[in-house]
Amino acid sequence: MFSTVHYFIKTNLIFLFVGIVTGLSMSYSRHILEEGIPPDLVSAHAHLILAGSVMMNSYGRERLA
């Protein structure tokens, strides 16, 4: 297996972890603190999950095949 595949998969996991933490912080802010969620944070969460995690996963899987 190529070393670049390992980097794509590891980067995928980092983006996924940060995206999940961002989503949990938004949920905590919304339901526990009863505050609003800034639109920039929602956009950052979507980009971390979709553009970061999904794209790195597809690049890693593509190179794996």
PyMOL Python script that loads the backbone (N, CA, C, O; Angstrom):
from pymol import cmd

cmd.read_pdbstr("""\
ATOM      1  N   MET A   1       0.847  -1.179   0.000  1.00  0.00           N
ATOM      2  CA  MET A   1       0.000   0.000   0.000  1.00  0.00           C
ATOM      3  C   MET A   1       0.894   1.244   0.000  1.00  0.00           C
ATOM      4  O   MET A   1       1.925   1.280   0.672  1.00  0.00           O
ATOM      5  N   PHE A   2       0.490   2.248  -0.752  1.00  0.00           N
ATOM      6  CA  PHE A   2       1.273   3.465  -0.864  1.00  0.00           C
ATOM      7  C   PHE A   2       1.200   4.262   0.429  1.00  0.00           C
ATOM      8  O   PHE A   2       0.215   4.191   1.164  1.00  0.00           O
ATOM      9  N   SER A   3       2.261   5.025   0.695  1.00  0.00           N
ATOM     10  CA  SER A   3       2.257   5.846   1.906  1.00  0.00           C
ATOM     11  C   SER A   3       1.279   7.014   1.777  1.00  0.00           C
ATOM     12  O   SER A   3       0.777   7.506   2.787  1.00  0.00           O
ATOM     13  N   THR A   4       1.002   7.464   0.555  1.00  0.00           N
ATOM     14  CA  THR A   4       0.033   8.554   0.393  1.00  0.00           C
ATOM     15  C   THR A   4      -1.377   8.105   0.767  1.00  0.00           C
ATOM     16  O   THR A   4      -2.186   8.912   1.224  1.00  0.00           O
ATOM     17  N   VAL A   5      -1.671   6.829   0.574  1.00  0.00           N
ATOM     18  CA  VAL A   5      -2.971   6.306   0.982  1.00  0.00           C
ATOM     19  C   VAL A   5      -3.118   6.418   2.487  1.00  0.00           C
ATOM     20  O   VAL A   5      -4.184   6.786   2.981  1.00  0.00           O
ATOM     21  N   HIS A   6      -2.058   6.105   3.222  1.00  0.00           N
ATOM     22  CA  HIS A   6      -2.087   6.230   4.674  1.00  0.00           C
ATOM     23  C   HIS A   6      -2.334   7.677   5.090  1.00  0.00           C
ATOM     24  O   HIS A   6      -3.088   7.936   6.028  1.00  0.00           O
ATOM     25  N   TYR A   7      -1.711   8.604   4.406  1.00  0.00           N
ATOM     26  CA  TYR A   7      -1.907  10.022   4.738  1.00  0.00           C
ATOM     27  C   TYR A   7      -3.333  10.480   4.455  1.00  0.00           C
ATOM     28  O   TYR A   7      -3.900  11.249   5.231  1.00  0.00           O
ATOM     29  N   PHE A   8      -3.912  10.021   3.363  1.00  0.00           N
ATOM     30  CA  PHE A   8      -5.298  10.376   3.054  1.00  0.00           C
ATOM     31  C   PHE A   8      -6.254   9.816   4.104  1.00  0.00           C
ATOM     32  O   PHE A   8      -7.160  10.517   4.554  1.00  0.00           O
ATOM     33  N   ILE A   9      -6.058   8.568   4.493  1.00  0.00           N
ATOM     34  CA  ILE A   9      -6.938   7.948   5.478  1.00  0.00           C
ATOM     35  C   ILE A   9      -6.759   8.598   6.847  1.00  0.00           C
ATOM     36  O   ILE A   9      -7.745   8.831   7.546  1.00  0.00           O
ATOM     37  N   LYS A  10      -5.530   8.895   7.241  1.00  0.00           N
ATOM     38  CA  LYS A  10      -5.294   9.563   8.528  1.00  0.00           C
ATOM     39  C   LYS A  10      -5.882  10.973   8.531  1.00  0.00           C
ATOM     40  O   LYS A  10      -6.459  11.407   9.528  1.00  0.00           O
ATOM     41  N   THR A  11      -5.735  11.675   7.426  1.00  0.00           N
ATOM     42  CA  THR A  11      -6.317  13.019   7.326  1.00  0.00           C
ATOM     43  C   THR A  11      -7.836  12.940   7.361  1.00  0.00           C
ATOM     44  O   THR A  11      -8.491  13.799   7.951  1.00  0.00           O
ATOM     45  N   ASN A  12      -8.397  11.913   6.732  1.00  0.00           N
ATOM     46  CA  ASN A  12      -9.830  11.678   6.783  1.00  0.00           C
ATOM     47  C   ASN A  12     -10.288  11.532   8.231  1.00  0.00           C
ATOM     48  O   ASN A  12     -11.281  12.142   8.626  1.00  0.00           O
ATOM     49  N   LEU A  13      -9.591  10.745   9.012  1.00  0.00           N
ATOM     50  CA  LEU A  13      -9.983  10.525  10.404  1.00  0.00           C
ATOM     51  C   LEU A  13      -9.850  11.794  11.242  1.00  0.00           C
ATOM     52  O   LEU A  13     -10.662  12.035  12.136  1.00  0.00           O
ATOM     53  N   ILE A  14      -8.846  12.593  10.961  1.00  0.00           N
ATOM     54  CA  ILE A  14      -8.680  13.861  11.690  1.00  0.00           C
ATOM     55  C   ILE A  14      -9.823  14.809  11.361  1.00  0.00           C
ATOM     56  O   ILE A  14     -10.418  15.400  12.263  1.00  0.00           O
ATOM     57  N   PHE A  15     -10.136  14.959  10.075  1.00  0.00           N
ATOM     58  CA  PHE A  15     -11.259  15.811   9.679  1.00  0.00           C
ATOM     59  C   PHE A  15     -12.570  15.310  10.279  1.00  0.00           C
ATOM     60  O   PHE A  15     -13.389  16.108  10.734  1.00  0.00           O
ATOM     61  N   LEU A  16     -12.772  14.001  10.281  1.00  0.00           N
ATOM     62  CA  LEU A  16     -13.990  13.427  10.837  1.00  0.00           C
ATOM     63  C   LEU A  16     -14.094  13.705  12.331  1.00  0.00           C
ATOM     64  O   LEU A  16     -15.162  14.077  12.816  1.00  0.00           O
ATOM     65  N   PHE A  17     -13.002  13.530  13.066  1.00  0.00           N
ATOM     66  CA  PHE A  17     -13.003  13.779  14.500  1.00  0.00           C
ATOM     67  C   PHE A  17     -13.293  15.246  14.807  1.00  0.00           C
ATOM     68  O   PHE A  17     -14.114  15.548  15.672  1.00  0.00           O
ATOM     69  N   VAL A  18     -12.625  16.151  14.106  1.00  0.00           N
ATOM     70  CA  VAL A  18     -12.856  17.586  14.337  1.00  0.00           C
ATOM     71  C   VAL A  18     -14.275  17.969  13.946  1.00  0.00           C
ATOM     72  O   VAL A  18     -14.896  18.793  14.617  1.00  0.00           O
ATOM     73  N   GLY A  19     -14.798  17.387  12.873  1.00  0.00           N
ATOM     74  CA  GLY A  19     -16.171  17.660  12.469  1.00  0.00           C
ATOM     75  C   GLY A  19     -17.188  17.162  13.484  1.00  0.00           C
ATOM     76  O   GLY A  19     -18.189  17.832  13.741  1.00  0.00           O
ATOM     77  N   ILE A  20     -16.941  15.992  14.063  1.00  0.00           N
ATOM     78  CA  ILE A  20     -17.838  15.466  15.085  1.00  0.00           C
ATOM     79  C   ILE A  20     -17.784  16.328  16.341  1.00  0.00           C
ATOM     80  O   ILE A  20     -18.819  16.607  16.946  1.00  0.00           O
ATOM     81  N   VAL A  21     -16.589  16.750  16.735  1.00  0.00           N
ATOM     82  CA  VAL A  21     -16.463  17.630  17.907  1.00  0.00           C
ATOM     83  C   VAL A  21     -17.170  18.959  17.662  1.00  0.00           C
ATOM     84  O   VAL A  21     -17.809  19.496  18.566  1.00  0.00           O
ATOM     85  N   THR A  22     -17.061  19.485  16.466  1.00  0.00           N
ATOM     86  CA  THR A  22     -17.759  20.729  16.123  1.00  0.00           C
ATOM     87  C   THR A  22     -19.276  20.529  16.190  1.00  0.00           C
ATOM     88  O   THR A  22     -19.987  21.386  16.714  1.00  0.00           O
ATOM     89  N   GLY A  23     -19.769  19.426  15.673  1.00  0.00           N
ATOM     90  CA  GLY A  23     -21.196  19.127  15.731  1.00  0.00           C
ATOM     91  C   GLY A  23     -21.690  18.946  17.158  1.00  0.00           C
ATOM     92  O   GLY A  23     -22.780  19.405  17.500  1.00  0.00           O
ATOM     93  N   LEU A  24     -20.898  18.281  17.991  1.00  0.00           N
ATOM     94  CA  LEU A  24     -21.284  18.115  19.392  1.00  0.00           C
ATOM     95  C   LEU A  24     -21.294  19.437  20.136  1.00  0.00           C
ATOM     96  O   LEU A  24     -22.159  19.667  20.982  1.00  0.00           O
ATOM     97  N   SER A  25     -20.342  20.306  19.830  1.00  0.00           N
ATOM     98  CA  SER A  25     -20.329  21.619  20.481  1.00  0.00           C
ATOM     99  C   SER A  25     -21.526  22.463  20.053  1.00  0.00           C
ATOM    100  O   SER A  25     -22.074  23.215  20.859  1.00  0.00           O
ATOM    101  N   MET A  26     -21.937  22.344  18.789  1.00  0.00           N
ATOM    102  CA  MET A  26     -23.131  23.053  18.339  1.00  0.00           C
ATOM    103  C   MET A  26     -24.377  22.510  19.034  1.00  0.00           C
ATOM    104  O   MET A  26     -25.254  23.275  19.434  1.00  0.00           O
ATOM    105  N   SER A  27     -24.450  21.192  19.174  1.00  0.00           N
ATOM    106  CA  SER A  27     -25.590  20.591  19.848  1.00  0.00           C
ATOM    107  C   SER A  27     -25.634  20.994  21.321  1.00  0.00           C
ATOM    108  O   SER A  27     -26.704  21.282  21.857  1.00  0.00           O
ATOM    109  N   TYR A  28     -24.483  21.012  21.965  1.00  0.00           N
ATOM    110  CA  TYR A  28     -24.405  21.441  23.362  1.00  0.00           C
ATOM    111  C   TYR A  28     -24.841  22.895  23.507  1.00  0.00           C
ATOM    112  O   TYR A  28     -25.594  23.237  24.419  1.00  0.00           O
ATOM    113  N   SER A  29     -24.370  23.731  22.618  1.00  0.00           N
ATOM    114  CA  SER A  29     -24.723  25.153  22.665  1.00  0.00           C
ATOM    115  C   SER A  29     -26.213  25.352  22.447  1.00  0.00           C
ATOM    116  O   SER A  29     -26.830  26.202  23.089  1.00  0.00           O
ATOM    117  N   ARG A  30     -26.791  24.577  21.550  1.00  0.00           N
ATOM    118  CA  ARG A  30     -28.206  24.739  21.204  1.00  0.00           C
ATOM    119  C   ARG A  30     -29.139  24.194  22.284  1.00  0.00           C
ATOM    120  O   ARG A  30     -30.117  24.847  22.647  1.00  0.00           O
ATOM    121  N   HIS A  31     -28.842  23.009  22.793  1.00  0.00           N
ATOM    122  CA  HIS A  31     -29.793  22.331  23.666  1.00  0.00           C
ATOM    123  C   HIS A  31     -29.503  22.528  25.156  1.00  0.00           C
ATOM    124  O   HIS A  31     -30.443  22.589  25.949  1.00  0.00           O
ATOM    125  N   ILE A  32     -28.271  22.627  25.550  1.00  0.00           N
ATOM    126  CA  ILE A  32     -27.935  22.769  26.974  1.00  0.00           C
ATOM    127  C   ILE A  32     -27.873  24.238  27.367  1.00  0.00           C
ATOM    128  O   ILE A  32     -28.493  24.656  28.344  1.00  0.00           O
ATOM    129  N   LEU A  33     -27.114  25.020  26.593  1.00  0.00           N
ATOM    130  CA  LEU A  33     -26.959  26.439  26.908  1.00  0.00           C
ATOM    131  C   LEU A  33     -28.098  27.290  26.367  1.00  0.00           C
ATOM    132  O   LEU A  33     -28.263  28.444  26.763  1.00  0.00           O
ATOM    133  N   GLU A  34     -28.886  26.714  25.459  1.00  0.00           N
ATOM    134  CA  GLU A  34     -30.017  27.397  24.820  1.00  0.00           C
ATOM    135  C   GLU A  34     -29.599  28.717  24.171  1.00  0.00           C
ATOM    136  O   GLU A  34     -30.246  29.749  24.347  1.00  0.00           O
ATOM    137  N   GLU A  35     -28.519  28.656  23.431  1.00  0.00           N
ATOM    138  CA  GLU A  35     -28.016  29.802  22.675  1.00  0.00           C
ATOM    139  C   GLU A  35     -28.161  29.498  21.185  1.00  0.00           C
ATOM    140  O   GLU A  35     -28.406  28.361  20.783  1.00  0.00           O
ATOM    141  N   GLY A  36     -28.005  30.528  20.395  1.00  0.00           N
ATOM    142  CA  GLY A  36     -28.032  30.343  18.952  1.00  0.00           C
ATOM    143  C   GLY A  36     -26.704  29.811  18.443  1.00  0.00           C
ATOM    144  O   GLY A  36     -25.676  29.896  19.116  1.00  0.00           O
ATOM    145  N   ILE A  37     -26.751  29.269  17.256  1.00  0.00           N
ATOM    146  CA  ILE A  37     -25.538  28.748  16.629  1.00  0.00           C
ATOM    147  C   ILE A  37     -25.138  29.704  15.523  1.00  0.00           C
ATOM    148  O   ILE A  37     -25.948  30.005  14.646  1.00  0.00           O
ATOM    149  N   PRO A  38     -23.888  30.194  15.547  1.00  0.00           N
ATOM    150  CA  PRO A  38     -23.455  31.096  14.471  1.00  0.00           C
ATOM    151  C   PRO A  38     -23.432  30.386  13.118  1.00  0.00           C
ATOM    152  O   PRO A  38     -23.009  29.233  13.031  1.00  0.00           O
ATOM    153  N   PRO A  39     -23.881  31.061  12.073  1.00  0.00           N
ATOM    154  CA  PRO A  39     -23.890  30.431  10.740  1.00  0.00           C
ATOM    155  C   PRO A  39     -22.489  30.033  10.259  1.00  0.00           C
ATOM    156  O   PRO A  39     -22.342  29.072   9.504  1.00  0.00           O
ATOM    157  N   ASP A  40     -21.473  30.764  10.691  1.00  0.00           N
ATOM    158  CA  ASP A  40     -20.111  30.402  10.290  1.00  0.00           C
ATOM    159  C   ASP A  40     -19.706  29.044  10.853  1.00  0.00           C
ATOM    160  O   ASP A  40     -18.984  28.288  10.203  1.00  0.00           O
ATOM    161  N   LEU A  41     -20.172  28.736  12.065  1.00  0.00           N
ATOM    162  CA  LEU A  41     -19.846  27.452  12.672  1.00  0.00           C
ATOM    163  C   LEU A  41     -20.562  26.314  11.948  1.00  0.00           C
ATOM    164  O   LEU A  41     -19.998  25.231  11.789  1.00  0.00           O
ATOM    165  N   VAL A  42     -21.774  26.544  11.518  1.00  0.00           N
ATOM    166  CA  VAL A  42     -22.515  25.531  10.753  1.00  0.00           C
ATOM    167  C   VAL A  42     -21.808  25.270   9.422  1.00  0.00           C
ATOM    168  O   VAL A  42     -21.674  24.123   8.995  1.00  0.00           O
ATOM    169  N   SER A  43     -21.364  26.332   8.782  1.00  0.00           N
ATOM    170  CA  SER A  43     -20.647  26.192   7.515  1.00  0.00           C
ATOM    171  C   SER A  43     -19.317  25.463   7.718  1.00  0.00           C
ATOM    172  O   SER A  43     -18.943  24.614   6.909  1.00  0.00           O
ATOM    173  N   ALA A  44     -18.612  25.791   8.789  1.00  0.00           N
ATOM    174  CA  ALA A  44     -17.344  25.109   9.070  1.00  0.00           C
ATOM    175  C   ALA A  44     -17.574  23.629   9.344  1.00  0.00           C
ATOM    176  O   ALA A  44     -16.798  22.787   8.893  1.00  0.00           O
ATOM    177  N   HIS A  45     -18.624  23.310  10.073  1.00  0.00           N
ATOM    178  CA  HIS A  45     -18.949  21.911  10.366  1.00  0.00           C
ATOM    179  C   HIS A  45     -19.250  21.145   9.074  1.00  0.00           C
ATOM    180  O   HIS A  45     -18.766  20.030   8.881  1.00  0.00           O
ATOM    181  N   ALA A  46     -20.047  21.745   8.200  1.00  0.00           N
ATOM    182  CA  ALA A  46     -20.387  21.084   6.938  1.00  0.00           C
ATOM    183  C   ALA A  46     -19.148  20.878   6.068  1.00  0.00           C
ATOM    184  O   ALA A  46     -19.001  19.829   5.441  1.00  0.00           O
ATOM    185  N   HIS A  47     -18.269  21.858   6.026  1.00  0.00           N
ATOM    186  CA  HIS A  47     -17.061  21.724   5.224  1.00  0.00           C
ATOM    187  C   HIS A  47     -16.106  20.697   5.817  1.00  0.00           C
ATOM    188  O   HIS A  47     -15.456  19.964   5.072  1.00  0.00           O
ATOM    189  N   LEU A  48     -16.008  20.628   7.132  1.00  0.00           N
ATOM    190  CA  LEU A  48     -15.133  19.628   7.749  1.00  0.00           C
ATOM    191  C   LEU A  48     -15.614  18.221   7.439  1.00  0.00           C
ATOM    192  O   LEU A  48     -14.817  17.345   7.102  1.00  0.00           O
ATOM    193  N   ILE A  49     -16.916  18.006   7.553  1.00  0.00           N
ATOM    194  CA  ILE A  49     -17.439  16.665   7.320  1.00  0.00           C
ATOM    195  C   ILE A  49     -17.452  16.336   5.829  1.00  0.00           C
ATOM    196  O   ILE A  49     -16.932  15.299   5.416  1.00  0.00           O
ATOM    197  N   LEU A  50     -18.044  17.215   5.023  1.00  0.00           N
ATOM    198  CA  LEU A  50     -18.216  16.886   3.607  1.00  0.00           C
ATOM    199  C   LEU A  50     -16.936  17.069   2.803  1.00  0.00           C
ATOM    200  O   LEU A  50     -16.462  16.136   2.155  1.00  0.00           O
ATOM    201  N   ALA A  51     -16.385  18.263   2.848  1.00  0.00           N
ATOM    202  CA  ALA A  51     -15.221  18.539   2.008  1.00  0.00           C
ATOM    203  C   ALA A  51     -13.967  17.877   2.561  1.00  0.00           C
ATOM    204  O   ALA A  51     -13.096  17.463   1.795  1.00  0.00           O
ATOM    205  N   GLY A  52     -13.867  17.774   3.872  1.00  0.00           N
ATOM    206  CA  GLY A  52     -12.670  17.186   4.461  1.00  0.00           C
ATOM    207  C   GLY A  52     -12.722  15.680   4.515  1.00  0.00           C
ATOM    208  O   GLY A  52     -11.944  14.992   3.854  1.00  0.00           O
ATOM    209  N   SER A  53     -13.644  15.174   5.307  1.00  0.00           N
ATOM    210  CA  SER A  53     -13.678  13.745   5.573  1.00  0.00           C
ATOM    211  C   SER A  53     -14.061  12.926   4.341  1.00  0.00           C
ATOM    212  O   SER A  53     -13.378  11.958   4.005  1.00  0.00           O
ATOM    213  N   VAL A  54     -15.131  13.299   3.676  1.00  0.00           N
ATOM    214  CA  VAL A  54     -15.613  12.505   2.543  1.00  0.00           C
ATOM    215  C   VAL A  54     -14.635  12.565   1.375  1.00  0.00           C
ATOM    216  O   VAL A  54     -14.368  11.547   0.737  1.00  0.00           O
ATOM    217  N   MET A  55     -14.103  13.743   1.093  1.00  0.00           N
ATOM    218  CA  MET A  55     -13.163  13.865  -0.026  1.00  0.00           C
ATOM    219  C   MET A  55     -11.869  13.096   0.234  1.00  0.00           C
ATOM    220  O   MET A  55     -11.369  12.408  -0.656  1.00  0.00           O
ATOM    221  N   MET A  56     -11.329  13.206   1.441  1.00  0.00           N
ATOM    222  CA  MET A  56     -10.096  12.469   1.747  1.00  0.00           C
ATOM    223  C   MET A  56     -10.335  10.964   1.722  1.00  0.00           C
ATOM    224  O   MET A  56      -9.464  10.197   1.311  1.00  0.00           O
ATOM    225  N   ASN A  57     -11.521  10.544   2.165  1.00  0.00           N
ATOM    226  CA  ASN A  57     -11.842   9.125   2.115  1.00  0.00           C
ATOM    227  C   ASN A  57     -11.932   8.638   0.677  1.00  0.00           C
ATOM    228  O   ASN A  57     -11.423   7.565   0.354  1.00  0.00           O
ATOM    229  N   SER A  58     -12.569   9.408  -0.184  1.00  0.00           N
ATOM    230  CA  SER A  58     -12.692   8.984  -1.581  1.00  0.00           C
ATOM    231  C   SER A  58     -11.340   9.011  -2.289  1.00  0.00           C
ATOM    232  O   SER A  58     -11.068   8.139  -3.115  1.00  0.00           O
ATOM    233  N   TYR A  59     -10.488   9.989  -1.987  1.00  0.00           N
ATOM    234  CA  TYR A  59      -9.154  10.010  -2.590  1.00  0.00           C
ATOM    235  C   TYR A  59      -8.323   8.812  -2.122  1.00  0.00           C
ATOM    236  O   TYR A  59      -7.613   8.187  -2.910  1.00  0.00           O
ATOM    237  N   GLY A  60      -8.426   8.506  -0.831  1.00  0.00           N
ATOM    238  CA  GLY A  60      -7.671   7.373  -0.312  1.00  0.00           C
ATOM    239  C   GLY A  60      -8.161   6.062  -0.891  1.00  0.00           C
ATOM    240  O   GLY A  60      -7.352   5.199  -1.231  1.00  0.00           O
ATOM    241  N   ARG A  61      -9.471   5.894  -1.011  1.00  0.00           N
ATOM    242  CA  ARG A  61     -10.034   4.661  -1.566  1.00  0.00           C
ATOM    243  C   ARG A  61      -9.708   4.547  -3.051  1.00  0.00           C
ATOM    244  O   ARG A  61      -9.483   3.446  -3.554  1.00  0.00           O
ATOM    245  N   GLU A  62      -9.683   5.673  -3.753  1.00  0.00           N
ATOM    246  CA  GLU A  62      -9.376   5.645  -5.172  1.00  0.00           C
ATOM    247  C   GLU A  62      -7.939   5.177  -5.401  1.00  0.00           C
ATOM    248  O   GLU A  62      -7.673   4.381  -6.301  1.00  0.00           O
ATOM    249  N   ARG A  63      -7.036   5.670  -4.593  1.00  0.00           N
ATOM    250  CA  ARG A  63      -5.636   5.264  -4.756  1.00  0.00           C
ATOM    251  C   ARG A  63      -5.383   3.843  -4.267  1.00  0.00           C
ATOM    252  O   ARG A  63      -4.422   3.196  -4.682  1.00  0.00           O
ATOM    253  N   LEU A  64      -6.256   3.363  -3.379  1.00  0.00           N
ATOM    254  CA  LEU A  64      -6.107   2.022  -2.853  1.00  0.00           C
ATOM    255  C   LEU A  64      -6.428   0.976  -3.920  1.00  0.00           C
ATOM    256  O   LEU A  64      -5.822  -0.095  -3.957  1.00  0.00           O
ATOM    257  N   ALA A  65      -7.378   1.300  -4.777  1.00  0.00           N
ATOM    258  CA  ALA A  65      -7.821   0.334  -5.806  1.00  0.00           C
ATOM    259  C   ALA A  65      -6.832   0.187  -6.925  1.00  0.00           C
ATOM    260  O   ALA A  65      -7.064  -0.583  -7.857  1.00  0.00           O
TER     261      ALA A  65
END
""", "prot")
cmd.dss("prot")
cmd.show_as("cartoon", "prot")
cmd.util.cbc("prot")
cmd.orient("prot")
